Amino acid sequence: MPVPLDEYPLHQVPLSLAHVASTDRNAYDRSYFNAHNRTDDLFLITGFGVYPNLGVTDAFALVRRGDHQSAVHFSDALGDSRLEQRVGAYRIEVIEPLRSLRLVCDDPTLGLSFDLTWEGSFAPVDEPAHVMRIGRKAILDACRFAQVGTWEGTLAIDGDDYAVDPATWVGTRDRSWGIRPVGEAEPAGKPADQDPSLHWLYVPLRFDDFAIIVIVQEQPDGFRILNDATRIWADGRVEQLGWPRVDITYKSGTRHPEHAVIELVTAEGPLTLEVDTLLGAHIHIGGGYGGDADWVHGQWNGPSFSERLTYDLANPSVADRIPFGVTDHVARATCDGAVGWGMLEHGSIGRHDPSGFADLGSVAP
């Protein structure tokens, strides 16, 4: 049967828009957002996704304050009206495509709510296609665009109200779609001869006159399987910044990145980007990413599902999970005398020869 979207000239393949071209169970289409006020006070991360071949839609919001991290989750059956991005008390309204969006989370029983309007500061930019394999199977085959911007509105958590002023509140967002592991675990099949190590760095930053986005993913020996450095100007120009050379300073005894120096190249010569991290939110603890034990994107939880989870990051049972996932950090950056703000997302797990990490237990001296 046709669905409402079939009335529009949007078809890419000879199928109703009720279906996606891929029959892979892991097909997904997702939004990610973060917001902060350029301090160590609070970091909000939130997202919405649909999983057409699983019949599921869901959303999450994750807030880090001090030593506590709180998450709210919503999940339900996926309907036919894809133009309405809504699940439970969570919704995204497209005010102006690629420029302005409104995010609302309004279930007061969960102790976390917001009504926030996003305004893109520069045009969104395409990122390189991202493909990862385990053995012969592609576990990730996706495309994504990213954007930096500002936020305006209100945010409330556990009785504390925050006025979100775009003069202070900034963030980054992305939209991605394709396939990636979602929902319940698949049967393993033949065990793959694969090192479980991960070295991932994603740094989207907003400056007054431009934005910079750096992406690096390396194998244990340092070979790069994803590599990009791009600057976006207010007039729409997109400038490639060469092969980023990254030097991360980790906190002694950990793999917590305190500072990064990223050497870039323009047509005129070298460009140095320096980044300091502030508050970090662990997106694999309540955010649903990277083996989260409590929340899985695309998993069926029954109709009209919602919940609130709160984590004490000082509790050993939670703290022991932190090193084995990806953390999004509020980031302050300098570039050619300009000061910018955004995010440094980093995960370093297992062996990584360029950093001197030999195995899962290795940490910075």
SVG drawing of the C-alpha trace seen along z (x, -y; Angstrom):
<svg xmlns="http://www.w3.org/2000/svg" viewBox="-2 -37 57 57">
<polyline fill="none" stroke="black" stroke-width="0.4" points="0.0,0.0 1.2,-3.5 2.1,-5.9 1.6,-9.7 5.2,-10.4 4.5,-8.6 2.5,-11.7 5.9,-13.6 8.5,-13.2 11.1,-11.8 11.5,-8.2 15.1,-6.9 14.2,-3.3 11.1,-1.6 9.6,-1.1 7.0,-2.8 8.6,-5.2 7.3,-2.8 10.4,-0.8 14.1,-1.5 16.3,-0.2 18.4,1.9 17.0,5.1 19.7,5.0 18.0,5.2 20.5,2.5 19.2,-0.3 18.9,-3.5 18.3,-7.2 19.3,-9.4 19.9,-12.9 22.4,-13.8 22.7,-17.2 24.8,-18.6 24.5,-21.9 26.6,-23.6 27.2,-27.1 31.0,-27.1 31.7,-26.0 32.1,-22.9 28.6,-23.3 26.5,-21.2 26.6,-19.2 23.4,-18.1 23.5,-15.4 20.3,-14.2 19.2,-12.3 16.3,-10.8 16.3,-7.8 14.2,-5.6 14.9,-1.9 12.7,-1.0 13.5,2.7 13.0,3.1 9.8,1.1 11.1,-1.0 11.6,-4.7 13.4,-6.1 15.0,-9.2 17.3,-9.9 18.6,-12.9 21.7,-12.7 22.8,-15.4 26.2,-15.5 26.4,-17.8 29.2,-17.4 29.7,-13.7 26.2,-12.7 24.9,-11.8 21.2,-11.5 19.4,-9.9 15.8,-9.9 14.7,-7.4 11.6,-7.1 10.7,-4.3 7.7,-3.2 6.6,-1.5 7.5,-3.3 4.5,-4.7 4.0,-5.8 4.3,-9.6 8.1,-10.1 7.6,-13.9 6.6,-13.9 9.7,-13.3 8.1,-12.4 8.3,-9.6 6.5,-9.9 7.2,-13.4 10.1,-14.0 9.8,-15.8 11.9,-17.6 10.3,-20.3 12.0,-21.4 11.6,-25.2 13.9,-25.8 15.7,-22.8 19.5,-22.9 19.2,-26.0 16.7,-26.1 15.1,-23.3 13.1,-23.1 13.7,-20.3 11.1,-19.6 11.1,-17.1 8.2,-17.8 7.5,-14.9 7.7,-16.5 7.5,-13.2 11.1,-12.4 12.7,-15.4 14.4,-16.5 12.7,-18.8 13.7,-21.3 12.3,-23.5 15.3,-24.5 15.7,-26.2 18.8,-25.4 20.2,-28.0 23.0,-26.9 25.9,-29.3 27.3,-28.0 26.0,-25.7 26.1,-22.0 28.9,-20.0 29.1,-16.5 31.5,-14.2 33.3,-11.3 31.4,-8.0 32.1,-5.8 32.5,-2.1 33.7,0.5 33.9,4.2 34.4,7.2 35.8,9.9 33.8,9.7 30.7,8.1 30.1,4.4 28.9,3.4 28.7,-0.3 28.1,-1.9 26.7,-5.4 26.9,-9.0 26.5,-12.0 26.4,-15.8 27.4,-18.0 26.8,-21.6 27.8,-24.0 25.4,-26.5 23.7,-28.2 20.8,-27.3 18.0,-29.4 15.2,-28.4 14.8,-26.7 16.2,-23.6 15.2,-22.2 16.6,-19.3 15.5,-18.2 14.1,-21.6 17.0,-23.7 16.0,-26.0 18.5,-27.2 17.8,-30.1 19.5,-29.1 20.9,-32.3 22.3,-32.0 25.0,-34.5 26.5,-31.8 25.0,-28.4 26.6,-26.7 26.7,-23.2 27.1,-20.8 24.7,-18.4 24.8,-15.7 22.4,-13.7 23.4,-10.2 21.8,-7.3 22.7,-4.0 23.4,-0.8 25.1,-0.4 24.5,2.0 21.1,1.4 18.5,3.3 19.0,6.7 22.3,8.4 22.5,10.5 23.7,14.2 27.5,14.1 28.2,16.6 31.8,17.4 34.0,15.5 35.9,12.8 39.6,12.4 39.4,8.8 41.2,6.7 38.6,4.9 40.7,1.8 39.3,-1.6 40.9,-5.0 38.4,-7.7 38.6,-11.5 35.8,-13.8 36.2,-17.6 33.6,-20.0 34.2,-23.6 32.5,-26.9 34.5,-30.2 33.1,-33.6 34.1,-33.6 34.3,-29.9 33.8,-26.3 36.3,-23.5 35.5,-19.8 38.2,-17.2 37.6,-13.4 40.2,-10.7 39.8,-7.0 42.9,-4.8 43.6,-1.1 45.9,0.2 49.0,-0.4 47.9,-3.9 46.6,-3.3 43.7,-5.7 40.4,-4.3 38.7,-7.7 40.4,-11.0 39.1,-14.5 39.7,-18.2 37.4,-20.8 36.8,-24.6 33.4,-26.1 33.2,-29.9 30.2,-32.2 30.0,-32.7 29.6,-29.0 33.1,-28.2 34.4,-24.7 38.2,-24.5 40.1,-21.3 42.8,-21.4 45.1,-18.6 46.1,-15.5 45.6,-16.4 48.5,-15.5 47.2,-14.9 49.1,-15.0 46.9,-14.3 48.0,-14.9 46.3,-12.4 45.8,-12.8 48.5,-10.6 47.2,-7.1 44.2,-7.4 43.2,-7.9 41.4,-11.0 42.3,-13.6 43.2,-16.9 44.7,-18.8 45.1,-18.2 47.3,-19.9 46.1,-19.3 48.4,-20.4 46.4,-21.4 47.4,-22.8 45.8,-25.5 46.7,-26.7 48.8,-29.4 50.6,-27.2 50.4,-25.5 47.5,-26.1 47.6,-24.9 44.5,-24.1 44.8,-23.7 41.9,-22.2 41.3,-21.9 38.6,-19.7 36.2,-20.6 33.2,-18.6 32.7,-15.2 29.5,-13.2 30.0,-9.4 27.7,-8.5 28.0,-4.7 26.5,-5.2 22.9,-5.9 23.3,-7.4 23.0,-4.1 26.4,-4.2 29.2,-1.7 28.0,1.3 25.9,-0.6 24.6,1.9 21.4,-0.1 20.1,-1.5 20.3,-0.2 19.3,-2.3 16.6,-0.6 15.7,2.1 12.1,2.9 11.0,2.0 7.2,2.3 4.7,-0.5 5.0,-4.0 8.1,-3.2 9.9,-5.9 12.3,-5.9 14.8,-7.9 18.2,-6.6 20.8,-8.5 24.4,-7.5 26.9,-8.4 30.1,-8.5 32.1,-8.1 30.5,-4.8 33.1,-2.1 30.5,-0.1 29.9,-3.1 33.5,-4.4 34.8,-1.1 32.8,-1.5 34.1,-4.9 37.4,-3.9 35.7,-1.4 33.6,-3.8 33.5,-7.2 33.2,-10.5 32.0,-13.8 33.8,-16.7 32.9,-20.4 35.9,-21.9 37.6,-25.3 39.9,-25.9 42.3,-28.4 43.2,-28.7 45.3,-31.5 44.4,-33.8 40.7,-33.1 38.9,-31.4 36.2,-28.8 33.9,-26.4 32.5,-23.0 33.2,-19.4 36.0,-16.9 34.7,-13.4 37.3,-10.7 37.5,-7.0 40.8,-5.1 40.3,-1.5 42.9,1.3 46.1,1.1 47.2,-2.1 50.8,-2.2 51.1,-6.0 49.9,-6.8 52.1,-4.1 49.1,-2.0 49.9,1.7 46.7,3.2 43.4,2.7 45.2,2.0 47.6,-0.6 47.3,-4.2 49.3,-7.4 52.4,-7.6"/>
</svg>
